Amino acid sequence: MSLAIEVARRGLYSTSPNPRVGCILVGDTEIIGTGFHVRAGDGHAEVNAIQDSRRNSRQTAGATAYVTLEPCSHTGKTPPCCEALVAAGVSRVVVAMVDPNPLVAGNGIRKLREAGISVEVGVLEEEALSLNPGFIKRMTTGLPSVCAKLAMSLDGRTAMASGESQWITGSHARSDVQRLRAQSCAIISGVDTVITDNASLTVRKDQLGLDEELSALAVEQQPLRVILDSNLRLAPTAKILSQAGQTVVIAAQENAEAQQRLNDAGAEVVYLPNDSGRIDLHRVLELLGKRQCNEVLLEAGATLAGAMTQANLIDRFVIYMAPTFLGSLARPLLTLPLDKMAQQRQLHIESISQVGDDWRIDASPQIVAGDL
């Protein structure tokens, strides 16, 4: 199963909106086939592993299949994988986790058992869960998983008072961010950040630091770019609108003329106001969930990052810390007005790793009952 999980990671940058899945077929004493799900519409991991075994002229009858996610039992863009396993004559299937998709959710396991196949469930389940946090959350709540990417100096600053921020971190960290983007179905940013940085928010092949196959897969489908722009200030000539992929501009105040200019430049405009006349952040995530976005990357300034944090809409933080000081006049990491120690937002540090000359901190928020 460890190998199946490793193989599944080959689809880390390309399977959206489907989950990342790996499959290993084992004969009497050796591996006879491997497969992973590459992209939506293509064969699933189990089918690819069966085809791999046949290319190797190996018999699948009586084999054991190790699968990171319950084999699907419904017909979507491809036929059911549980039927493919039955037709291949496998005698045993080991499943890491049950599929949270209501269309499957135990039905695949049931059909395999009804066909006389021995099924074991729950092997390396935690590792399998970590492959698809966004897919699992979307299937269970309707919302995508949100990762906030932040970069700061040692004194917790993200930009100079003027807004200048390029570059705090080094090239290795920026390459790491490219891989975060490639894993994401959508990237959310605020209009001020886009204007100040003249941002593209694209995945760039030459900066990924991956092998040729994975790099090609990663840039094949650019993440949806989502710009929060309450009053439609984004210029139709902005660089972000001339990039490959789609851009959605979300506003709170209707402006027919500005909307038409952005539409003509290729952007889609959506109005999602809250009762206060500002953009409703929860509705933004609901929209992305309905558009089958699994993982969403937040790349924004202190104001939007702080608002998302205050609204408990961030599932994970990836913070890059550079070995430099920007000084007391520079902008803070988050705009998060807190008056008392009791209001502090605590994080669970999952890992700290060196990335070039910088440090990457992976953390998740510790949400207490009073925050919900």
Phi, psi and chi 1 to 4 in degrees:
 res  aa     phi    psi   chi1   chi2   chi3   chi4
   1 MET       -  -33.2 -172.2   61.8   76.0      -
   2 SER   -59.1  -40.2  -67.0      -      -      -
   3 LEU   -67.9  -38.1 -178.0   56.2      -      -
   4 ALA   -62.0  -39.7      -      -      -      -
   5 ILE   -66.8  -41.0  -69.5  170.3      -      -
   6 GLU   -62.4  -42.0 -178.9  180.0  -25.4      -
   7 VAL   -66.0  -38.8  168.6      -      -      -
   8 ALA   -58.7  -32.3      -      -      -      -
   9 ARG   -66.6  -13.6  -68.8 -164.1  179.1  100.3
  10 ARG   -65.5  -21.0  -62.2  -71.2  -67.2  176.1
  11 GLY   -96.8   14.2      -      -      -      -
  12 LEU   -56.8  -32.2 -165.9   61.7      -      -
  13 TYR  -107.7    6.1  -51.8  105.3      -      -
  14 SER  -140.2   -9.0   61.3      -      -      -
  15 THR   -84.0  -14.1   62.2      -      -      -
  16 SER   -47.6  137.8  172.4      -      -      -
  17 PRO   -88.0    9.9   35.4  -37.0      -      -
  18 ASN   -81.5  163.2  -70.2   -6.4      -      -
  19 PRO   -76.8  160.1   28.4  -36.0      -      -
  20 ARG   -85.6  125.4  -61.6  139.0 -174.9  158.1
  21 VAL  -138.4  140.1 -175.9      -      -      -
  22 GLY  -125.9  152.4      -      -      -      -
  23 CYS  -142.0  136.2  177.9      -      -      -
  24 ILE  -124.0  128.2  -56.6  -66.0      -      -
  25 LEU  -101.4  129.6  -73.2  175.9      -      -
  26 VAL  -121.5  129.3  178.9      -      -      -
  27 GLY   -85.3 -142.1      -      -      -      -
  28 ASP   -61.1  -49.8  -68.8  -25.3      -      -
  29 THR  -138.9    5.0   58.7      -      -      -
  30 GLU  -147.2  161.9   59.8 -177.3  -12.4      -
  31 ILE   -73.8  130.7  -66.6  171.8      -      -
  32 ILE  -112.6  -13.3   61.4  173.1      -      -
  33 GLY  -166.2  145.0      -      -      -      -
  34 THR  -133.3  151.1   66.6      -      -      -
  35 GLY  -162.6  152.2      -      -      -      -
  36 PHE  -139.4  158.9   71.0   96.5      -      -
  37 HIS   -79.7  122.3 -176.9   45.3      -      -
  38 VAL   -89.5  -52.6  179.1      -      -      -
  39 ARG  -153.9  157.6   61.8  174.6   70.5   80.9
  40 ALA   -59.3  133.6      -      -      -      -
  41 GLY    97.5  -22.2      -      -      -      -
  42 ASP   -89.4  174.3  -74.4    0.7      -      -
  43 GLY   -59.4  145.5      -      -      -      -
  44 HIS   -77.9  172.1  -71.3 -172.2      -      -
  45 ALA   -57.8  -43.1      -      -      -      -
  46 GLU   -63.8  -44.2  -61.4   91.2  -32.3      -
  47 VAL   -64.2  -41.7  171.5      -      -      -
  48 ASN   -65.8  -35.4  -70.9  -20.7      -      -
  49 ALA   -68.7  -39.1      -      -      -      -
  50 ILE   -63.8  -44.3  -68.1  168.6      -      -
  51 GLN   -64.0  -36.6  -68.8  176.8  -15.2      -
  52 ASP   -63.9  -40.9 -175.3   50.8      -      -
  53 SER   -65.5  -36.2   66.8      -      -      -
  54 ARG   -71.1  -35.6  -70.9  172.0  178.2  165.4
  55 ARG   -62.7  -31.2  -78.9 -166.9  -63.6  -90.0
  56 ASN   -87.4    6.0  -63.5  -30.0      -      -
  57 SER    58.1   40.0  -59.5      -      -      -
  58 ARG  -108.8  145.5  -51.3  -54.5  -66.4  -88.4
  59 GLN   -84.9  130.2  -66.2  -64.8  -38.0      -
  60 THR   -90.9  -14.6   56.4      -      -      -
  61 ALA   -59.9  126.7      -      -      -      -
  62 GLY    83.5    1.4      -      -      -      -
  63 ALA   -77.6  165.4      -      -      -      -
  64 THR  -108.6  132.7  -65.0      -      -      -
  65 ALA  -106.1  127.0      -      -      -      -
  66 TYR  -104.3  117.7  -67.9   85.1      -      -
  67 VAL  -127.1  134.4 -169.4      -      -      -
  68 THR   -75.7  -18.1   59.4      -      -      -
  69 LEU  -140.7  143.1 -175.0   69.9      -      -
  70 GLU   -46.8  129.7  173.9 -175.6    3.5      -
  71 PRO   -58.5  136.6  -25.7   36.1      -      -
  72 CYS   -68.3  153.6   64.4      -      -      -
  73 SER  -122.7    7.4   56.1      -      -      -
  74 HIS  -124.3  163.1   65.3  -68.0      -      -
  75 THR   -97.8  115.9  -60.7      -      -      -
  76 GLY  -114.0 -116.7      -      -      -      -
  77 LYS   -77.9  -15.9  -67.7 -177.5  178.4  179.4
  78 THR  -133.4  159.5   58.9      -      -      -
  79 PRO   -67.7  165.6  -18.4   31.4      -      -
  80 PRO   -63.1  134.3  -19.8   31.2      -      -
  81 CYS   -72.1  -30.7  -71.0      -      -      -
  82 CYS   -63.3  -34.5   59.2      -      -      -
  83 GLU   -69.0  -36.8  -67.1 -177.5    5.6      -
  84 ALA   -64.6  -38.5      -      -      -      -
  85 LEU   -67.8  -39.0  -69.4  169.8      -      -
  86 VAL   -64.4  -45.8  171.7      -      -      -
  87 ALA   -64.3  -30.0      -      -      -      -
  88 ALA   -76.5  -12.3      -      -      -      -
  89 GLY    81.7   19.0      -      -      -      -
  90 VAL   -64.3  148.5  -58.3      -      -      -
  91 SER  -103.9  -17.0   60.5      -      -      -
  92 ARG  -148.1  139.3  179.1  171.0  171.7 -107.3
  93 VAL  -128.8  126.0  176.4      -      -      -
  94 VAL  -107.1  121.3 -178.9      -      -      -
  95 VAL  -113.9  131.3  178.2      -      -      -
  96 ALA   -73.2  -42.2      -      -      -      -
  97 MET  -152.3  153.6   61.6  170.7  -74.0      -
  98 VAL   -73.5  142.3  174.8      -      -      -
  99 ASP   -72.5  124.8 -167.0  -26.8      -      -
 100 PRO   -75.0  -10.0   29.1  -35.9      -      -
 101 ASN   -62.6  122.1 -174.3  -17.2      -      -
 102 PRO   -56.9  -24.0  -23.2   33.7      -      -
 103 LEU   -71.5  -16.4  -65.1  174.3      -      -
 104 VAL  -114.7  -78.8 -175.4      -      -      -
 105 ALA    36.1   58.5      -      -      -      -
 106 GLY    98.5  -17.4      -      -      -      -
 107 ASN   -68.6  -36.2  -70.4  -36.5      -      -
 108 GLY   -64.5  -42.7      -      -      -      -
 109 ILE   -63.7  -42.8  -67.4  169.4      -      -
 110 ARG   -62.2  -43.1  176.6  179.2   54.5   80.6
 111 LYS   -66.7  -36.4  -71.8 -173.1  175.5 -177.4
 112 LEU   -63.7  -44.2  -70.7  171.7      -      -
 113 ARG   -67.2  -37.2  -74.3  172.9  172.6  160.3
 114 GLU   -63.5  -27.3  -72.1  175.5   -9.1      -
 115 ALA   -84.2    1.7      -      -      -      -
 116 GLY    90.0   11.6      -      -      -      -
 117 ILE   -90.4  134.6  -64.8  174.0      -      -
 118 SER   -74.0  130.1  172.1      -      -      -
 119 VAL  -126.1  129.4 -178.9      -      -      -
 120 GLU  -117.5  134.2 -177.4  179.2   -9.5      -
 121 VAL  -124.8  141.4 -177.8      -      -      -
 122 GLY   104.8   11.8      -      -      -      -
 123 VAL   -80.6  121.2  176.0      -      -      -
 124 LEU    54.4   44.4  -62.8 -173.5      -      -
 125 GLU   -62.3  -43.0 -176.8  176.6   25.5      -
 126 GLU   -60.8  -42.1  -72.1  -60.2  -42.6      -
 127 GLU   -64.2  -37.8  -70.6   86.3  -18.1      -
 128 ALA   -68.8  -38.3      -      -      -      -
 129 LEU   -59.3  -37.7  -73.2  166.0      -      -
 130 SER   -69.3  -15.1   69.1      -      -      -
 131 LEU   -70.5  -30.6  -75.4  169.9      -      -
 132 ASN  -137.5   55.5  -63.9  -65.7      -      -
 133 PRO   -61.9  -38.0   22.5  -34.4      -      -
 134 GLY   -70.9  -44.1      -      -      -      -
 135 PHE   -61.3  -43.6  177.0   78.3      -      -
 136 ILE   -63.8  -44.2  -66.6  167.3      -      -
 137 LYS   -65.8  -41.0 -175.6  178.5  179.1 -175.5
 138 ARG   -64.7  -38.5 -179.2  167.7   66.4   86.4
 139 MET   -70.6  -26.7  -73.7  -63.9  144.1      -
 140 THR   -99.1  -24.0   53.8      -      -      -
 141 THR  -126.3  -15.2   69.7      -      -      -
 142 GLY    85.9   -3.9      -      -      -      -
 143 LEU  -111.5  150.1  -59.1  175.8      -      -
 144 PRO   -77.8  165.9   29.8  -35.2      -      -
 145 SER   -85.4  135.5  175.0      -      -      -
 146 VAL  -113.4  126.0  178.7      -      -      -
 147 CYS  -113.2  123.9  171.6      -      -      -
 148 ALA   -94.9  120.8      -      -      -      -
 149 LYS   -97.0  123.3 -174.0  -81.7  -65.6 -176.8
 150 LEU  -130.9  149.3  -58.3  168.0      -      -
 151 ALA  -130.4  135.3      -      -      -      -
 152 MET  -146.2  162.9   68.3  176.8 -172.4      -
 153 SER   -83.8  175.6   59.3      -      -      -
 154 LEU   -62.7  -26.2  -81.5  173.8      -      -
 155 ASP   -94.7   21.0   50.5  -11.2      -      -
 156 GLY    72.9   29.3      -      -      -      -
 157 ARG  -110.3  147.9  -55.6  -67.3  175.4  164.3
 158 THR  -115.1  -18.3   61.0      -      -      -
 159 ALA  -163.3  158.3      -      -      -      -
 160 MET   -70.7  167.3  -55.0  -50.1  -67.6      -
 161 ALA   -57.9  -29.2      -      -      -      -
 162 SER   -73.9  -14.3   64.2      -      -      -
 163 GLY   102.1   -9.4      -      -      -      -
 164 GLU   -62.2  128.4 -179.8 -173.7   -1.9      -
 165 SER  -140.8   -2.3   62.7      -      -      -
 166 GLN  -100.0  118.1  -63.5 -179.3  -20.9      -
 167 TRP  -122.4  137.8  -61.0   99.1      -      -
 168 ILE   -80.1  -47.6  -63.3  174.2      -      -
 169 THR   -97.6  168.6   55.3      -      -      -
 170 GLY   -88.9 -177.4      -      -      -      -
 171 SER   -65.2  -34.1   58.8      -      -      -
 172 HIS   -64.9  -41.0  -71.1   86.5      -      -
 173 ALA   -66.4  -39.3      -      -      -      -
 174 ARG   -66.2  -34.7  -65.2 -162.8  -66.6  -85.9
 175 SER   -66.1  -38.8 -178.0      -      -      -
 176 ASP   -62.6  -39.2 -158.0   53.8      -      -
 177 VAL   -64.3  -37.1  171.0      -      -      -
 178 GLN   -58.8  -39.2  -75.8  -70.9  -48.8      -
 179 ARG   -69.9  -34.6  -68.1 -171.1  -71.6  -85.6
 180 LEU   -61.5  -43.6  -78.4  178.8      -      -
 181 ARG   -60.8  -44.0  -73.3 -177.4 -178.7  179.0
 182 ALA   -64.2  -27.3      -      -      -      -
 183 GLN   -79.2  -10.9  -66.0  174.5   38.8      -
 184 SER   -99.0  145.1  -55.5      -      -      -
 185 CYS   -80.8  -28.4  -57.3      -      -      -
 186 ALA  -147.8  153.6      -      -      -      -
 187 ILE  -122.6  125.0  -58.4  170.5      -      -
 188 ILE  -102.4  134.9  -62.8  177.1      -      -
 189 SER  -146.3  164.2 -168.0      -      -      -
 190 GLY   -95.3  155.4      -      -      -      -
 191 VAL   -63.5  -34.0   66.8      -      -      -
 192 ASP   -63.1  -41.6  -74.0  -28.2      -      -
 193 THR   -63.6  -43.0  -62.5      -      -      -
 194 VAL   -63.9  -42.2  172.5      -      -      -
 195 ILE   -69.8  -46.9  -68.2  173.2      -      -
 196 THR   -62.9  -44.3  -59.4      -      -      -
 197 ASP   -90.8   -5.9  -64.5  -17.5      -      -
 198 ASN    49.3   49.1 -164.7   20.7      -      -
 199 ALA   -71.6  150.6      -      -      -      -
 200 SER  -103.5  -35.7  -62.1      -      -      -
 201 LEU    55.5   45.0  -61.7 -178.1      -      -
 202 THR  -114.4  164.3   53.9      -      -      -
 203 VAL   -92.6  124.4  176.9      -      -      -
 204 ARG  -112.4  120.2  -64.7 -177.0  -82.6  -81.4
 205 LYS   -55.8  -41.9 -175.3  177.4  179.5  179.8
 206 ASP   -73.3   -9.7   61.3  -25.8      -      -
 207 GLN  -107.8    0.6  -64.5 -178.7   18.5      -
 208 LEU   -75.5  -33.6  -76.5  166.5      -      -
 209 GLY    70.0   30.0      -      -      -      -
 210 LEU  -110.9  168.9  -59.0  171.8      -      -
 211 ASP   -69.1  167.8   65.6   41.0      -      -
 212 GLU   -59.9  -41.9 -177.9   61.7   29.1      -
 213 GLU   -63.7  -49.0  179.2 -173.5    1.9      -
 214 LEU   -68.5  -36.5  -69.2 -173.5      -      -
 215 SER   -62.3  -42.8  -66.6      -      -      -
 216 ALA   -64.0  -41.1      -      -      -      -
 217 LEU   -65.3  -39.0  -73.1  171.9      -      -
 218 ALA   -64.8  -36.2      -      -      -      -
 219 VAL   -92.8   -3.7  -61.0      -      -      -
 220 GLU   -62.8  -38.8 -166.5  174.0  -85.3      -
 221 GLN  -129.0  103.3  178.7  175.6  -72.3      -
 222 GLN   -70.3  143.2  -69.5  -74.2  -23.4      -
 223 PRO   -60.4  148.5  -19.2   30.5      -      -
 224 LEU   -64.3  129.2  176.2   68.0      -      -
 225 ARG   -95.1  124.0  -62.8 -179.2  -67.9  -88.3
 226 VAL  -118.8  113.2 -178.3      -      -      -
 227 ILE  -108.5  121.4  -49.4  -54.8      -      -
 228 LEU   -88.1  114.8  -54.6 -166.3      -      -
 229 ASP  -142.3   83.8 -178.1    6.9      -      -
 230 SER   -50.4  -42.7  -68.1      -      -      -
 231 ASN  -110.8   17.2  -61.5  -59.2      -      -
 232 LEU    54.9   57.2  -67.4 -179.2      -      -
 233 ARG   -89.9  -10.6  -66.2 -171.5  -70.1  119.0
 234 LEU   -64.4  128.8 -175.2   67.4      -      -
 235 ALA   -77.0  142.3      -      -      -      -
 236 PRO   -65.2  -14.5   19.9  -30.5      -      -
 237 THR   -91.4    1.8   55.5      -      -      -
 238 ALA   -58.2  140.7      -      -      -      -
 239 LYS   -57.1  -33.7 -175.6  169.9   70.3  171.4
 240 ILE   -61.2  -26.3 -163.0  169.3      -      -
 241 LEU   -83.9   -7.7  -60.8  179.7      -      -
 242 SER  -103.5    7.4   63.4      -      -      -
 243 GLN   -89.6  160.1  -53.2  -58.6  -49.9      -
 244 ALA   -64.1  146.3      -      -      -      -
 245 GLY   100.3 -177.9      -      -      -      -
 246 GLN  -106.5  146.8  -63.6  178.5  -62.9      -
 247 THR  -125.0  129.0  -59.7      -      -      -
 248 VAL  -112.8  127.2  175.2      -      -      -
 249 VAL  -104.9  121.5 -179.7      -      -      -
 250 ILE  -105.7  127.6  -62.5 -178.4      -      -
 251 ALA  -126.3  168.1      -      -      -      -
 252 ALA  -112.8  -33.6      -      -      -      -
 253 GLN  -107.1  123.1  -53.1  -63.0  -33.5      -
 254 GLU   -69.3  139.0  -66.3 -164.6   26.0      -
 255 ASN  -150.9   96.7 -176.4  -30.6      -      -
 256 ALA   -61.7  -39.9      -      -      -      -
 257 GLU   -67.9  -46.9  -68.9 -176.2    5.5      -
 258 ALA   -64.8  -37.7      -      -      -      -
 259 GLN   -62.0  -43.3  177.1 -179.4  -17.5      -
 260 GLN   -64.2  -39.5 -172.6   59.1   57.2      -
 261 ARG   -63.7  -41.1  -71.7 -165.2  -66.0  -90.4
 262 LEU   -70.1  -38.4  -71.1  171.0      -      -
 263 ASN   -61.0  -42.2  -71.4  157.7      -      -
 264 ASP   -64.5  -27.1  -69.1  -16.4      -      -
 265 ALA   -85.9    0.3      -      -      -      -
 266 GLY   102.4    1.8      -      -      -      -
 267 ALA   -91.5  151.5      -      -      -      -
 268 GLU   -98.6  136.8  176.9 -173.2   -2.9      -
 269 VAL  -113.6  130.0  176.5      -      -      -
 270 VAL  -128.8  136.5  177.7      -      -      -
 271 TYR  -102.8  121.9  -64.1   99.1      -      -
 272 LEU  -135.3   68.7  -65.3  176.0      -      -
 273 PRO   -81.0  153.1   31.2  -35.0      -      -
 274 ASN   -99.8 -173.3   60.4   17.4      -      -
 275 ASP   -66.6  -18.9  -66.3  -22.0      -      -
 276 SER   -93.9    3.7  -58.0      -      -      -
 277 GLY    81.0   13.7      -      -      -      -
 278 ARG  -108.7  172.2  -61.1  178.6  178.3  179.1
 279 ILE   -68.9  132.1  -67.5  172.9      -      -
 280 ASP   -83.9  106.5 -169.7  -44.5      -      -
 281 LEU   -65.4  -36.5  -61.8  176.1      -      -
 282 HIS   -65.3  -39.6 -167.5  -85.5      -      -
 283 ARG   -66.6  -30.9  -70.3  178.6   65.8 -168.2
 284 VAL   -60.2  -46.8  171.3      -      -      -
 285 LEU   -68.4  -35.5  -63.0 -174.5      -      -
 286 GLU   -60.4  -42.9  -73.4 -178.8  -21.9      -
 287 LEU   -60.4  -44.7  173.2   69.1      -      -
 288 LEU   -67.7  -35.0  -64.8  179.6      -      -
 289 GLY   -62.2  -42.4      -      -      -      -
 290 LYS   -66.3  -25.3  -70.0  175.1 -178.5  176.3
 291 ARG   -91.2   16.3  -64.9 -165.5  177.9 -166.4
 292 GLN    65.0   34.7  -64.7 -171.8  -56.5      -
 293 CYS   -85.1  127.6  -69.3      -      -      -
 294 ASN   -91.2  -71.4  -64.8  -30.9      -      -
 295 GLU   -99.0  133.4  -82.4   98.4   24.5      -
 296 VAL  -120.7  133.5  170.2      -      -      -
 297 LEU  -104.7  126.1 -176.1   63.8      -      -
 298 LEU   -96.2  114.3  175.8   66.5      -      -
 299 GLU  -120.5   93.3  -70.6 -163.3   58.5      -
 300 ALA  -145.2  171.4      -      -      -      -
 301 GLY   -79.8 -176.2      -      -      -      -
 302 ALA   -61.4  -34.9      -      -      -      -
 303 THR   -68.9  -53.3  -59.3      -      -      -
 304 LEU   -67.9  -40.4  179.0   53.1      -      -
 305 ALA   -61.9  -39.5      -      -      -      -
 306 GLY   -67.0  -40.8      -      -      -      -
 307 ALA   -64.3  -41.4      -      -      -      -
 308 MET   -66.0  -38.5  -67.1  -78.9  -76.5      -
 309 THR   -65.5  -45.5  -60.4      -      -      -
 310 GLN   -63.4  -31.1 -160.5  158.7   17.8      -
 311 ALA   -87.0    5.2      -      -      -      -
 312 ASN    57.1   42.4  -64.3  -39.5      -      -
 313 LEU  -106.3    4.1  -64.2  177.0      -      -
 314 ILE  -106.9  127.9  -64.2  176.4      -      -
 315 ASP   -90.9  -28.4  -60.8  -78.6      -      -
 316 ARG  -153.2  144.0 -176.0  166.4   68.8  101.5
 317 PHE  -114.0  135.9  -67.9   88.6      -      -
 318 VAL  -119.5  110.6  174.8      -      -      -
 319 ILE  -115.0  122.2  -55.9  169.1      -      -
 320 TYR   -97.3  126.5  -62.6   91.4      -      -
 321 MET  -115.0  120.4 -174.8  169.5   64.9      -
 322 ALA   -95.7  148.0      -      -      -      -
 323 PRO   -79.8   67.7   30.6  -34.9      -      -
 324 THR  -153.9  160.4 -172.4      -      -      -
 325 PHE  -112.4  136.2  -65.1  126.3      -      -
 326 LEU  -105.0  -11.6  -65.3 -174.5      -      -
 327 GLY    92.8  167.4      -      -      -      -
 328 SER   -73.7  -16.8   57.7      -      -      -
 329 LEU   -85.1  -13.2  -63.0 -179.4      -      -
 330 ALA   -73.0  164.2      -      -      -      -
 331 ARG   -77.6  146.2  -62.3 -177.6 -179.0 -174.9
 332 PRO   -77.2  169.2   30.6  -36.3      -      -
 333 LEU   -62.8  -43.6 -173.8   66.0      -      -
 334 LEU  -136.0  145.5  -60.4  172.9      -      -
 335 THR   -89.4   97.8  -59.7      -      -      -
 336 LEU  -140.0   84.4 -165.1   61.4      -      -
 337 PRO   -70.5  103.9   24.8  -31.5      -      -
 338 LEU  -120.6  139.6  -54.7  177.1      -      -
 339 ASP  -105.7  -26.4  -62.2  -40.3      -      -
 340 LYS  -128.3  152.2  -58.0  175.2 -178.6  178.2
 341 MET   -58.6  -31.2  -74.4  -65.8  -70.3      -
 342 ALA   -65.9  -16.7      -      -      -      -
 343 GLN   -91.7   -3.9  -63.7  174.6  -53.5      -
 344 GLN   -57.9  147.4   64.0 -177.6  -69.9      -
 345 ARG  -101.1  107.7  -63.8  -59.9 -176.2  101.1
 346 GLN   -87.5  147.1  -65.2 -173.0  -22.0      -
 347 LEU  -119.0  152.5  -58.8  178.3      -      -
 348 HIS   -99.4  115.5  169.6   67.6      -      -
 349 ILE   -77.8  117.5  -56.4  -63.3      -      -
 350 GLU   -90.2  -36.2  -63.8  166.5   -4.9      -
 351 SER  -164.3  153.8   65.3      -      -      -
 352 ILE  -132.5  124.7  -60.9  177.3      -      -
 353 SER  -138.3  152.9   55.8      -      -      -
 354 GLN   -86.5  134.0 -172.0  168.4    1.8      -
 355 VAL  -127.8   98.9 -178.0      -      -      -
 356 GLY    63.8 -126.4      -      -      -      -
 357 ASP   -91.1   -2.7  -67.3  -31.7      -      -
 358 ASP  -104.4  174.0  -53.5  -54.2      -      -
 359 TRP  -122.1  137.9  -69.2   90.2      -      -
 360 ARG  -107.4  126.8  169.3  173.9  163.3  162.7
 361 ILE  -113.0  118.8  -56.9  169.6      -      -
 362 ASP  -100.7  125.7  -74.2   71.7      -      -
 363 ALA  -147.3  158.0      -      -      -      -
 364 SER  -128.0  148.3   56.0      -      -      -
 365 PRO   -71.9  141.8   24.1  -30.9      -      -
 366 GLN   -95.8   98.5  -66.8 -174.0    5.3      -
 367 ILE   -90.7  123.5  -61.4  176.9      -      -
 368 VAL   -95.2  166.5  -61.7      -      -      -
 369 ALA   -56.1  -36.5      -      -      -      -
 370 GLY   -68.6  -16.8      -      -      -      -
 371 ASP   -84.0  -16.2  -65.9  -32.2      -      -
 372 LEU   -81.7      -  -60.0  177.2      -      -
